[in-house]
Amino acid sequence: MTKKVWTGDKLTSLIIGLKFGASNQDLAKEFKTTPKAIERAVSNYGLAKYRDHRVTPVKDEILVKEVKRKKVTKSEMKELIKYLGAEIYNNYQIVKLPEPKTQKAKSGREEISILDISDVHVGMINETFDNRSAKKVVTYNYEVFLKELGNLQSAIFDIHKILEPSYRLKKIVINFLGDIITNDRIFEEQVFEIEECVGRQIWKAIPVFANFFVNLLNIYEEVEVNCVVGNHGRSQNQYNEPVENNFEYFIYKTWEKQFQDSKRIKINVPDSRRAIINIGPWRHLLEHGDSIRGFSENAIEKQINNLHREMGGFDVMHFGHLHKLKEREISDKVIVKQNGCWIWKDDYAFKYFKTYSVPKQHFFGCNDKRVETWNYKLDLR
């Protein structure tokens, strides 16, 4: 008799079920097999140890409901997702990424490079109608994302080479402004826009961007990464869930752990949707932008002015969300960097804003005397 093989996701699901205390009977129903077959798999693959490391009774109860396909309450789901995030963080094994040596920046006035990254939507697929071919064409998927990331890195290297004779470029600050990934279940039609489930998006985004940070060490002595979550990374269709439940928070915290011993790469992950950070002597407000209501210039400027008063002032505001790159100056107080997205001709943006998106991101510099010294709008195509 041929021995049944448990592989990949199926084996992982079995291990999770054991850790959460599901019985052989419950697991048999889940996997459409018999309790004896479950017990044989536990024995053959040495999985009995997972029964000795069960989670707390509350979590057991939640997963048993999942296994039995019963409804889980929103509060239970929040608790479960927070627990899973902690498990991912605690069990993540740091991968050694050799950091390249870089030549020390030349003497002279130091410039800090600032890169905004938002609305990447790893895992999303976008199709649009092409008038020339009279066919639907794919303008964005994971393969396109990788090409755009390569284009972004090349552009930064080229600009660094252009500016290096004039400036001392020692450090780059990268601001992640959310919507790095897209949960596949935040609204009903989501599945039609998603190439891969959110779990796979997480485990692709973590190493790809980690390598990007390390590659930048070829030209910069220091890399600082600041991270706020967006709305498409949320775990449910609610906007008011804790930050720790957002799937992007899992990614950011894993980067934090990956580089915790690095002297050249620093990851900052606030436990809030909005944060003020200092870049040189300047105060920068970071948020995703989904808290801003309305799309008219007057509405946006009024809300930024209100934020400026409530938060005790800031010099630069960074946000994304609207999938359209733009710059504003609010009187003489604030420079506003509205960041673009990574999706060309995004159907979502066209639906709401009646204009097709262009994949562009902000890249600019500052020094101790001027809040902005040079400025590029990087086209990722």
SEMI-336831 format. One line per field, with one value per residue (C-alpha): residue number from 1; x, z, y; residue in one letter. Coordinates in nm, 4 decimals. Example, Ala and Ser with C-alpha at 12.3 -4.5 7.8 and 13.67 -1.06 7.14 Angstrom:
BEGIN
seq: 1 | 2
xx: 1.2300 | 1.3670
zz: 0.7800 | 0.7140
yy: -0.4500 | -0.1060
type: A | S
% end
This chain:
BEGIN
seq: 1 | 2 | 3 | 4 | 5 | 6 | 7 | 8 | 9 | 10 | 11 | 12 | 13 | 14 | 15 | 16 | 17 | 18 | 19 | 20 | 21 | 22 | 23 | 24 | 25 | 26 | 27 | 28 | 29 | 30 | 31 | 32 | 33 | 34 | 35 | 36 | 37 | 38 | 39 | 40 | 41 | 42 | 43 | 44 | 45 | 46 | 47 | 48 | 49 | 50 | 51 | 52 | 53 | 54 | 55 | 56 | 57 | 58 | 59 | 60 | 61 | 62 | 63 | 64 | 65 | 66 | 67 | 68 | 69 | 70 | 71 | 72 | 73 | 74 | 75 | 76 | 77 | 78 | 79 | 80 | 81 | 82 | 83 | 84 | 85 | 86 | 87 | 88 | 89 | 90 | 91 | 92 | 93 | 94 | 95 | 96 | 97 | 98 | 99 | 100 | 101 | 102 | 103 | 104 | 105 | 106 | 107 | 108 | 109 | 110 | 111 | 112 | 113 | 114 | 115 | 116 | 117 | 118 | 119 | 120 | 121 | 122 | 123 | 124 | 125 | 126 | 127 | 128 | 129 | 130 | 131 | 132 | 133 | 134 | 135 | 136 | 137 | 138 | 139 | 140 | 141 | 142 | 143 | 144 | 145 | 146 | 147 | 148 | 149 | 150 | 151 | 152 | 153 | 154 | 155 | 156 | 157 | 158 | 159 | 160 | 161 | 162 | 163 | 164 | 165 | 166 | 167 | 168 | 169 | 170 | 171 | 172 | 173 | 174 | 175 | 176 | 177 | 178 | 179 | 180 | 181 | 182 | 183 | 184 | 185 | 186 | 187 | 188 | 189 | 190 | 191 | 192 | 193 | 194 | 195 | 196 | 197 | 198 | 199 | 200 | 201 | 202 | 203 | 204 | 205 | 206 | 207 | 208 | 209 | 210 | 211 | 212 | 213 | 214 | 215 | 216 | 217 | 218 | 219 | 220 | 221 | 222 | 223 | 224 | 225 | 226 | 227 | 228 | 229 | 230 | 231 | 232 | 233 | 234 | 235 | 236 | 237 | 238 | 239 | 240 | 241 | 242 | 243 | 244 | 245 | 246 | 247 | 248 | 249 | 250 | 251 | 252 | 253 | 254 | 255 | 256 | 257 | 258 | 259 | 260 | 261 | 262 | 263 | 264 | 265 | 266 | 267 | 268 | 269 | 270 | 271 | 272 | 273 | 274 | 275 | 276 | 277 | 278 | 279 | 280 | 281 | 282 | 283 | 284 | 285 | 286 | 287 | 288 | 289 | 290 | 291 | 292 | 293 | 294 | 295 | 296 | 297 | 298 | 299 | 300 | 301 | 302 | 303 | 304 | 305 | 306 | 307 | 308 | 309 | 310 | 311 | 312 | 313 | 314 | 315 | 316 | 317 | 318 | 319 | 320 | 321 | 322 | 323 | 324 | 325 | 326 | 327 | 328 | 329 | 330 | 331 | 332 | 333 | 334 | 335 | 336 | 337 | 338 | 339 | 340 | 341 | 342 | 343 | 344 | 345 | 346 | 347 | 348 | 349 | 350 | 351 | 352 | 353 | 354 | 355 | 356 | 357 | 358 | 359 | 360 | 361 | 362 | 363 | 364 | 365 | 366 | 367 | 368 | 369 | 370 | 371 | 372 | 373 | 374 | 375 | 376 | 377 | 378 | 379 | 380 | 381
xx: 0.0000 | 0.1397 | 0.2205 | 0.0221 | 0.2524 | 0.1728 | 0.3556 | 0.3685 | 0.0690 | -0.1221 | 0.1516 | 0.1830 | -0.1939 | -0.1747 | 0.1031 | -0.0970 | -0.4012 | -0.1957 | -0.0445 | -0.3910 | -0.5100 | -0.7505 | -0.8449 | -0.7829 | -1.1574 | -1.1712 | -0.8601 | -0.9981 | -1.3068 | -1.0897 | -0.8643 | -1.1404 | -0.9681 | -0.9919 | -0.8685 | -0.6341 | -0.4798 | -0.4190 | -0.2520 | -0.0324 | 0.0775 | 0.1613 | 0.3711 | 0.5388 | 0.6438 | 0.7349 | 0.4661 | 0.3705 | 0.5974 | 0.3587 | 0.0877 | 0.3185 | 0.3480 | -0.0124 | -0.1193 | -0.3375 | -0.6904 | -0.8484 | -0.6476 | -0.7242 | -1.0923 | -1.0610 | -0.8798 | -1.1131 | -1.3961 | -1.1992 | -1.1350 | -1.5029 | -1.5876 | -1.7907 | -1.8175 | -1.5398 | -1.6258 | -1.4381 | -1.2799 | -1.1592 | -1.0187 | -0.8298 | -0.6818 | -0.5844 | -0.4180 | -0.2213 | -0.1071 | -0.0020 | 0.1947 | 0.3832 | 0.4498 | 0.5913 | 0.8193 | 0.9366 | 1.0066 | 1.1663 | 1.5211 | 1.7590 | 1.9179 | 2.2770 | 2.2927 | 2.6552 | 2.6767 | 2.9014 | 3.1739 | 3.1231 | 3.3668 | 3.3283 | 3.1440 | 3.3617 | 3.4157 | 3.1886 | 2.8310 | 2.6384 | 2.3194 | 2.0580 | 1.8759 | 1.5037 | 1.3009 | 0.9248 | 0.7789 | 0.4042 | 0.1199 | 0.3413 | 0.0590 | 0.2784 | 0.0528 | -0.1915 | -0.2625 | -0.3922 | -0.5428 | -0.6520 | -0.7864 | -0.5251 | -0.6708 | -0.4016 | -0.4327 | -0.8009 | -0.7126 | -0.6776 | -0.3144 | -0.1510 | 0.0148 | 0.1060 | 0.1860 | 0.4712 | 0.7032 | 0.6411 | 0.6983 | 1.0439 | 1.1355 | 1.0198 | 1.2199 | 1.5254 | 1.4546 | 1.4196 | 1.7520 | 1.9274 | 1.7842 | 1.9088 | 2.2575 | 2.2628 | 2.1444 | 2.3990 | 2.6744 | 2.5506 | 2.5276 | 2.8352 | 3.0834 | 2.8767 | 2.7407 | 2.8532 | 2.5939 | 2.6354 | 2.2803 | 1.9509 | 1.6178 | 1.3402 | 0.9818 | 0.7368 | 0.3924 | 0.1721 | -0.0131 | 0.3031 | 0.0830 | -0.2893 | -0.4971 | -0.7076 | -1.0206 | -1.0912 | -1.3854 | -1.5828 | -1.4376 | -1.0795 | -0.9982 | -1.0188 | -0.7381 | -0.5068 | -0.2414 | -0.1439 | -0.2877 | -0.1660 | 0.0506 | 0.2610 | 0.2803 | 0.4283 | 0.6994 | 0.7910 | 0.8014 | 1.0250 | 1.3348 | 1.3006 | 1.3092 | 1.5647 | 1.8027 | 1.7191 | 1.8296 | 2.1552 | 2.2237 | 2.1985 | 2.4947 | 2.7107 | 2.6706 | 2.5486 | 2.7151 | 2.3779 | 2.0222 | 1.7340 | 1.3857 | 1.0675 | 0.7420 | 0.3699 | 0.0872 | -0.1742 | -0.5369 | -0.4944 | -0.2778 | -0.5511 | -0.6562 | -1.0334 | -1.2727 | -1.2605 | -1.0575 | -1.0404 | -0.8392 | -0.5159 | -0.1978 | -0.0496 | -0.3186 | -0.2168 | -0.0236 | 0.2265 | 0.3169 | 0.4316 | 0.6613 | 0.8050 | 0.8682 | 1.0409 | 1.2746 | 1.3376 | 1.4423 | 1.6422 | 1.8590 | 1.8592 | 2.2362 | 2.3287 | 2.5275 | 2.4378 | 2.0699 | 1.8130 | 1.4410 | 1.1863 | 0.8338 | 0.5943 | 0.2845 | 0.0679 | -0.0734 | 0.0913 | 0.4388 | 0.6679 | 1.0355 | 1.3383 | 1.5541 | 1.8416 | 1.6886 | 1.3553 | 1.0297 | 0.8606 | 0.5048 | 0.4446 | 0.1057 | -0.0659 | -0.3236 | -0.6478 | -0.7473 | -0.7703 | -1.1272 | -1.2240 | -1.0108 | -1.0379 | -0.7323 | -0.9185 | -1.0314 | -0.6820 | -0.5084 | -0.7576 | -0.6973 | -0.3185 | -0.3443 | -0.5500 | -0.2904 | -0.0151 | -0.1862 | -0.2820 | 0.0633 | 0.2675 | 0.4035 | 0.6103 | 0.8161 | 0.7328 | 0.4282 | 0.4495 | 0.1486 | 0.0324 | -0.3040 | -0.4297 | -0.2039 | -0.0999 | 0.2354 | 0.2088 | 0.3797 | 0.2207 | 0.3318 | 0.0941 | 0.1664 | 0.5267 | 0.4887 | 0.4866 | 0.6093 | 0.3677 | 0.4953 | 0.1938 | 0.3475 | 0.2434 | 0.1976 | 0.3682 | 0.0773 | 0.0570 | -0.2995 | -0.4520 | -0.8216 | -0.8927 | -0.7439 | -0.9270 | -1.2570 | -1.2257 | -1.0101 | -1.0901 | -0.7227 | -0.4848 | -0.1990 | 0.1693 | 0.4206 | 0.6272 | 0.7894 | 0.9468 | 1.3262 | 1.4820 | 1.7530 | 1.7944 | 2.0743 | 2.0987 | 2.0205 | 1.7486 | 1.4530 | 1.4827 | 1.7898 | 1.7299 | 1.4254 | 1.3526 | 1.0248 | 1.1318 | 0.9358 | 0.9564 | 0.8656
zz: 0.0000 | -0.1030 | 0.1818 | 0.1604 | 0.1273 | 0.3042 | 0.1472 | 0.1324 | 0.2520 | 0.3564 | 0.5982 | 0.7319 | 0.7919 | 0.9810 | 1.2053 | 1.2763 | 1.3635 | 1.6068 | 1.7701 | 1.8240 | 1.9892 | 1.7217 | 1.7744 | 1.5228 | 1.4560 | 1.3771 | 1.1588 | 0.9764 | 0.8791 | 0.7693 | 0.5467 | 0.4316 | 0.5692 | 0.8783 | 1.2342 | 1.1874 | 0.8783 | 1.0813 | 1.3581 | 1.1017 | 0.9550 | 1.3036 | 1.3662 | 1.0213 | 1.0187 | 1.3878 | 1.4582 | 1.8100 | 1.9518 | 1.8238 | 2.0532 | 2.3445 | 2.2399 | 2.2168 | 2.2411 | 2.5162 | 2.5596 | 2.4081 | 2.0873 | 2.0869 | 2.0949 | 1.8040 | 1.5758 | 1.6567 | 1.5389 | 1.2200 | 1.1651 | 1.2123 | 0.9760 | 1.2383 | 1.2502 | 1.4358 | 1.6018 | 1.5065 | 1.8508 | 1.8323 | 1.4846 | 1.6045 | 1.8881 | 1.6549 | 1.3953 | 1.6637 | 1.8015 | 1.4567 | 1.3992 | 1.7240 | 1.6220 | 1.2851 | 1.4591 | 1.7355 | 1.5000 | 1.2184 | 1.1612 | 1.0681 | 0.7273 | 0.6964 | 0.4311 | 0.3828 | 0.3863 | 0.1116 | 0.1862 | 0.0520 | 0.0043 | 0.2692 | 0.1503 | 0.0490 | 0.2783 | 0.2498 | 0.3468 | 0.4171 | 0.2237 | 0.3321 | 0.0522 | 0.1140 | -0.0749 | -0.0366 | -0.1138 | -0.1129 | -0.2868 | -0.4147 | -0.3912 | -0.4191 | -0.5324 | -0.7257 | -1.0950 | -1.3052 | -1.6523 | -1.8754 | -2.2283 | -2.4888 | -2.7707 | -3.0214 | -2.9934 | -2.8915 | -2.6206 | -2.2464 | -2.1371 | -1.7995 | -1.6726 | -1.3268 | -1.1560 | -0.9471 | -1.2467 | -1.3288 | -0.9624 | -0.9704 | -1.2872 | -1.1324 | -0.8151 | -1.0347 | -1.2196 | -0.8878 | -0.7627 | -1.0907 | -1.0819 | -0.7255 | -0.8212 | -1.1290 | -0.9365 | -0.6616 | -0.9255 | -1.0668 | -0.7258 | -0.5605 | -0.6927 | -0.5336 | -0.2126 | 0.0709 | 0.0390 | 0.3471 | 0.4369 | 0.2726 | 0.4587 | 0.3134 | 0.4193 | 0.3667 | 0.3579 | 0.3415 | 0.0907 | 0.0296 | -0.0019 | -0.0590 | 0.1524 | -0.0718 | 0.1443 | 0.2398 | 0.0002 | -0.2094 | -0.5562 | -0.4251 | -0.5580 | -0.9174 | -0.8578 | -0.6656 | -0.8148 | -0.4827 | -0.1323 | 0.1344 | 0.3062 | -0.0054 | -0.0583 | 0.2912 | 0.2375 | -0.1008 | 0.0184 | 0.3190 | 0.1371 | -0.1803 | 0.0045 | 0.2588 | -0.0316 | -0.1709 | 0.1593 | 0.1548 | -0.2102 | -0.1201 | 0.1146 | -0.1985 | -0.2269 | 0.1184 | 0.4543 | 0.6345 | 0.5473 | 0.7741 | 0.7114 | 0.8649 | 0.8306 | 0.8642 | 0.7587 | 0.4894 | 0.4481 | 0.1985 | 0.4408 | 0.7036 | 0.8104 | 0.7842 | 0.6104 | 0.9139 | 0.9260 | 1.3047 | 1.3835 | 1.5879 | 1.3938 | 1.5140 | 1.3179 | 0.9871 | 0.7713 | 0.6773 | 1.0444 | 1.0241 | 0.7329 | 0.9072 | 1.2360 | 1.0496 | 0.8828 | 1.2284 | 1.3545 | 1.0410 | 1.0826 | 1.4631 | 1.4789 | 1.1758 | 1.2453 | 0.9065 | 0.8512 | 1.1020 | 1.0889 | 1.2791 | 1.3267 | 1.5222 | 1.6816 | 1.5218 | 1.1794 | 1.1814 | 1.3004 | 1.3110 | 1.2490 | 1.2445 | 0.9308 | 1.0088 | 1.1878 | 1.0043 | 1.1272 | 0.8805 | 0.9233 | 0.7747 | 0.7168 | 0.4489 | 0.3598 | 0.3924 | 0.6845 | 0.4430 | 0.3225 | -0.0101 | -0.3200 | -0.3825 | -0.3233 | -0.0700 | 0.1319 | 0.1388 | 0.2305 | 0.5074 | 0.6671 | 0.6427 | 0.8128 | 1.0907 | 1.1318 | 1.1472 | 1.4404 | 1.6232 | 1.5997 | 1.7029 | 1.3590 | 1.0990 | 0.7973 | 0.5465 | 0.5152 | 0.3287 | 0.2252 | -0.0570 | -0.1012 | -0.3917 | -0.6485 | -0.7971 | -0.7419 | -0.6559 | -0.4601 | -0.2632 | -0.0466 | 0.2320 | 0.2688 | 0.3841 | 0.6540 | 0.4966 | 0.1895 | 0.1043 | -0.0778 | -0.2104 | -0.3362 | -0.6388 | -0.6821 | -0.8630 | -1.0915 | -1.4431 | -1.5574 | -1.2335 | -1.2876 | -0.9203 | -0.9483 | -1.2754 | -1.1199 | -0.8303 | -0.9681 | -1.3428 | -1.4346 | -1.5028 | -1.2570 | -1.3487 | -1.1365 | -0.9795 | -0.6378 | -0.4669 | -0.4202 | -0.2836 | -0.0568 | 0.2394 | 0.4505 | 0.7814 | 0.6157 | 0.3644 | 0.4004 | 0.0308 | -0.1875 | -0.4907 | -0.6131 | -0.8537 | -0.9504 | -1.0278 | -1.3058 | -1.2394 | -1.5901
yy: 0.0000 | 0.3396 | 0.5743 | 0.8992 | 1.2023 | 1.5306 | 1.8250 | 2.2038 | 2.4033 | 2.0903 | 1.9823 | 2.3368 | 2.3517 | 2.0218 | 2.1563 | 2.4736 | 2.2635 | 2.0544 | 2.3633 | 2.5063 | 2.1855 | 2.0562 | 1.6893 | 1.4113 | 1.4035 | 1.7761 | 1.7560 | 1.4533 | 1.6527 | 1.9452 | 1.7317 | 1.4925 | 1.1853 | 0.9608 | 1.0187 | 0.7177 | 0.8828 | 1.1993 | 0.9976 | 0.8155 | 1.1511 | 1.2809 | 0.9691 | 0.9511 | 1.3176 | 1.3461 | 1.6066 | 1.4937 | 1.7650 | 2.0311 | 1.9004 | 1.9814 | 2.3475 | 2.4452 | 2.8060 | 2.9466 | 2.8067 | 3.1182 | 3.0713 | 2.6949 | 2.7757 | 3.0183 | 2.7761 | 2.4872 | 2.7125 | 2.7790 | 2.4078 | 2.3323 | 2.6194 | 2.8013 | 3.1783 | 3.3581 | 3.6894 | 4.0059 | 4.0340 | 3.6720 | 3.7323 | 4.0415 | 3.8368 | 3.5531 | 3.7782 | 3.9618 | 3.6261 | 3.5012 | 3.8228 | 3.7659 | 3.4044 | 3.5148 | 3.7659 | 3.5315 | 3.2394 | 3.4377 | 3.3146 | 3.5971 | 3.5381 | 3.6560 | 3.9265 | 4.0361 | 4.4150 | 4.5554 | 4.8051 | 5.1546 | 5.4378 | 5.7040 | 6.0125 | 6.3041 | 6.5987 | 6.9015 | 6.9838 | 6.6668 | 6.5952 | 6.3406 | 6.1565 | 6.0899 | 5.8286 | 5.7791 | 5.4352 | 5.3809 | 5.1984 | 4.9158 | 4.6599 | 4.3509 | 4.0669 | 4.2840 | 4.2276 | 4.5162 | 4.4853 | 4.7682 | 4.8039 | 4.8946 | 5.1062 | 5.0124 | 4.6362 | 4.6437 | 4.3908 | 4.3805 | 4.4119 | 4.3470 | 4.6649 | 4.5355 | 4.2052 | 4.0642 | 4.0419 | 4.4098 | 4.4997 | 4.3371 | 4.5278 | 4.8547 | 4.7889 | 4.7292 | 5.0556 | 5.2391 | 5.1075 | 5.1964 | 5.5498 | 5.6042 | 5.4818 | 5.7099 | 6.0165 | 5.9474 | 5.9464 | 6.2789 | 6.4495 | 6.2984 | 6.5600 | 6.8395 | 6.6842 | 6.4609 | 6.1821 | 5.9673 | 5.8613 | 5.7702 | 5.7765 | 5.5577 | 5.6288 | 5.3422 | 5.5038 | 5.1942 | 4.9763 | 4.7765 | 4.4682 | 4.4109 | 4.1762 | 3.9530 | 3.9674 | 4.3273 | 4.3532 | 4.1076 | 4.1749 | 4.1755 | 3.8283 | 3.9532 | 4.2041 | 3.9729 | 3.7467 | 3.5868 | 3.5633 | 3.8030 | 3.5390 | 3.4901 | 3.8667 | 3.9074 | 3.6483 | 3.7954 | 4.1570 | 4.0829 | 3.9446 | 4.1549 | 4.4872 | 4.3586 | 4.2953 | 4.6396 | 4.8005 | 4.6040 | 4.6962 | 5.0656 | 5.0171 | 5.0067 | 5.3844 | 5.4964 | 5.4501 | 5.4427 | 5.3391 | 5.4427 | 5.3007 | 5.4482 | 5.2548 | 5.3347 | 5.1037 | 5.1616 | 5.0613 | 4.7744 | 4.5785 | 4.5614 | 4.2138 | 4.2701 | 4.5056 | 4.7358 | 5.0554 | 5.0817 | 4.7688 | 4.7914 | 4.8752 | 4.5454 | 4.3582 | 4.5140 | 4.2664 | 4.5392 | 4.5694 | 4.2029 | 4.2939 | 4.6001 | 4.4179 | 4.1343 | 4.3872 | 4.5314 | 4.1895 | 4.1060 | 4.4174 | 4.4468 | 4.3835 | 4.5932 | 4.9085 | 5.0562 | 4.9717 | 5.1001 | 5.0147 | 5.2296 | 5.0895 | 5.3148 | 5.1590 | 5.4270 | 5.5085 | 5.8495 | 5.9478 | 6.2493 | 6.1743 | 6.4006 | 6.4071 | 6.6394 | 6.9406 | 6.9035 | 6.7488 | 6.5123 | 6.3830 | 6.0358 | 5.8758 | 5.6703 | 5.9336 | 5.7358 | 5.9615 | 6.2563 | 6.2969 | 6.4514 | 6.5059 | 6.8800 | 7.0961 | 7.3106 | 7.0070 | 6.8561 | 7.1831 | 7.2556 | 6.9143 | 6.9544 | 7.2936 | 7.1353 | 6.8592 | 7.1203 | 7.2912 | 6.9708 | 6.8114 | 7.1104 | 7.1843 | 6.9975 | 7.1002 | 6.8253 | 6.5997 | 6.2676 | 6.0608 | 5.8317 | 5.6583 | 5.8728 | 5.6960 | 6.0289 | 6.1982 | 6.5664 | 6.8442 | 7.1273 | 7.4147 | 7.5139 | 7.8872 | 7.9145 | 7.6483 | 7.3051 | 7.1186 | 6.8366 | 6.5280 | 6.3384 | 6.0160 | 5.8130 | 5.4393 | 5.1486 | 5.0618 | 5.2018 | 5.2780 | 5.1561 | 5.0829 | 5.1595 | 5.5100 | 5.5730 | 5.4686 | 5.7149 | 5.9963 | 5.9760 | 5.9745 | 5.6883 | 5.6495 | 5.6685 | 5.4715 | 5.7505 | 5.8018 | 6.1044 | 6.1206 | 6.4396 | 6.5762 | 6.8083 | 6.9517 | 7.1335 | 7.4699 | 7.3845 | 7.1503 | 7.0589 | 7.1008 | 6.8778 | 6.6891 | 6.4041 | 6.2389 | 5.8825 | 5.7119 | 5.3378 | 5.2214
type: M | T | K | K | V | W | T | G | D | K | L | T | S | L | I | I | G | L | K | F | G | A | S | N | Q | D | L | A | K | E | F | K | T | T | P | K | A | I | E | R | A | V | S | N | Y | G | L | A | K | Y | R | D | H | R | V | T | P | V | K | D | E | I | L | V | K | E | V | K | R | K | K | V | T | K | S | E | M | K | E | L | I | K | Y | L | G | A | E | I | Y | N | N | Y | Q | I | V | K | L | P | E | P | K | T | Q | K | A | K | S | G | R | E | E | I | S | I | L | D | I | S | D | V | H | V | G | M | I | N | E | T | F | D | N | R | S | A | K | K | V | V | T | Y | N | Y | E | V | F | L | K | E | L | G | N | L | Q | S | A | I | F | D | I | H | K | I | L | E | P | S | Y | R | L | K | K | I | V | I | N | F | L | G | D | I | I | T | N | D | R | I | F | E | E | Q | V | F | E | I | E | E | C | V | G | R | Q | I | W | K | A | I | P | V | F | A | N | F | F | V | N | L | L | N | I | Y | E | E | V | E | V | N | C | V | V | G | N | H | G | R | S | Q | N | Q | Y | N | E | P | V | E | N | N | F | E | Y | F | I | Y | K | T | W | E | K | Q | F | Q | D | S | K | R | I | K | I | N | V | P | D | S | R | R | A | I | I | N | I | G | P | W | R | H | L | L | E | H | G | D | S | I | R | G | F | S | E | N | A | I | E | K | Q | I | N | N | L | H | R | E | M | G | G | F | D | V | M | H | F | G | H | L | H | K | L | K | E | R | E | I | S | D | K | V | I | V | K | Q | N | G | C | W | I | W | K | D | D | Y | A | F | K | Y | F | K | T | Y | S | V | P | K | Q | H | F | F | G | C | N | D | K | R | V | E | T | W | N | Y | K | L | D | L | R
% end
